[in-house]
């Protein structure tokens, strides 16, 4: 993620999205999942996670913890995004 991307604000009307029911969602452009799809599908299992003890700054932990119960998953996602982006830069 570059600096300009992180400063853009979403123009999504989240209140409208939250009120939508499944029937309100237009899925007409999604092709049906037929036998051919499943014949060529590959099962991808999530990678096993390990439990670690990690020291981070208190303000960082508080920020993640304030954003919901799955803060550990969000920390993992942030670290994964950073690692993937760093790998891309190193490989280019």
C-alpha positions as CSV (number, residue, x, y, z in Angstrom):
1,X,0.0,0.0,0.0
2,X,1.4,3.3,-0.9
3,X,0.8,6.7,0.9
4,X,-1.7,8.0,-1.7
5,X,-3.8,4.8,-1.4
6,X,-3.9,5.0,2.4
7,X,-5.2,8.6,2.4
8,X,-8.2,7.9,0.1
9,X,-11.5,7.8,1.9
10,X,-14.2,5.4,0.9
11,X,-17.2,6.8,-1.0
12,X,-19.2,3.7,-0.2
13,X,-22.6,4.3,1.4
14,X,-22.1,1.8,4.2
15,X,-25.4,2.6,5.9
16,X,-27.2,1.6,2.7
17,X,-25.1,-1.5,2.4
18,X,-25.9,-2.6,6.0
19,X,-29.6,-2.3,5.3
20,X,-29.5,-4.4,2.2
21,X,-31.0,-7.9,2.3
22,X,-29.7,-10.8,0.2
23,X,-32.6,-10.2,-2.2
24,X,-31.5,-6.6,-2.8
25,X,-28.1,-7.7,-4.1
26,X,-27.9,-7.9,-7.9
27,X,-26.1,-11.2,-8.7
28,X,-27.2,-11.4,-12.4
29,X,-23.6,-11.0,-13.6
30,X,-22.4,-14.0,-11.6
31,X,-22.4,-17.2,-13.6
32,X,-23.8,-20.3,-12.0
33,X,-21.4,-22.8,-10.5
34,X,-21.9,-25.9,-12.7
35,X,-20.3,-29.3,-12.6
36,X,-17.5,-28.1,-14.8
37,X,-16.6,-25.5,-12.2
38,X,-16.4,-28.1,-9.4
39,X,-14.5,-30.6,-11.6
40,X,-11.7,-28.0,-12.0
41,X,-11.9,-26.6,-8.5
42,X,-9.0,-27.0,-6.1
43,X,-9.5,-27.3,-2.3
44,X,-7.3,-24.7,-0.6
45,X,-7.1,-25.2,3.2
46,X,-6.0,-22.2,5.3
47,X,-2.4,-22.3,6.5
48,X,-1.9,-23.5,10.1
49,X,-1.4,-20.7,12.5
50,X,1.1,-20.9,15.4
51,X,0.7,-19.3,18.8
52,X,3.5,-16.8,19.6
53,X,4.2,-14.2,22.2
54,X,4.9,-10.9,20.6
55,X,5.9,-7.6,22.1
56,X,4.3,-4.6,20.5
57,X,3.8,-1.0,21.5
58,X,0.8,-0.5,23.8
59,X,-0.8,2.1,21.6
60,X,-0.7,-0.3,18.6
61,X,-2.3,-3.1,20.7
62,X,-5.0,-0.7,22.0
63,X,-5.8,0.5,18.5
64,X,-6.3,-3.0,17.2
65,X,-8.2,-4.2,20.3
66,X,-10.6,-1.2,20.0
67,X,-11.6,-2.4,16.6
68,X,-13.4,-5.6,17.6
69,X,-13.0,-9.0,19.0
70,X,-10.9,-10.4,16.1
71,X,-8.0,-8.0,16.7
72,X,-5.5,-10.8,16.6
73,X,-6.7,-11.8,13.1
74,X,-6.4,-8.1,12.1
75,X,-2.9,-7.9,13.4
76,X,-2.0,-11.1,11.4
77,X,-3.6,-9.6,8.3
78,X,-1.6,-6.4,8.7
79,X,1.6,-8.3,9.1
80,X,0.8,-10.6,6.1
81,X,0.1,-7.5,3.9
82,X,3.4,-6.0,4.9
83,X,5.3,-9.2,4.3
84,X,3.7,-9.8,0.9
85,X,4.4,-6.2,-0.2
86,X,8.0,-6.4,1.0
87,X,8.4,-9.7,-0.9
88,X,7.1,-8.1,-4.1
89,X,9.5,-5.2,-3.8
90,X,12.4,-7.5,-3.1
91,X,11.6,-9.6,-6.2
92,X,11.2,-6.8,-8.6
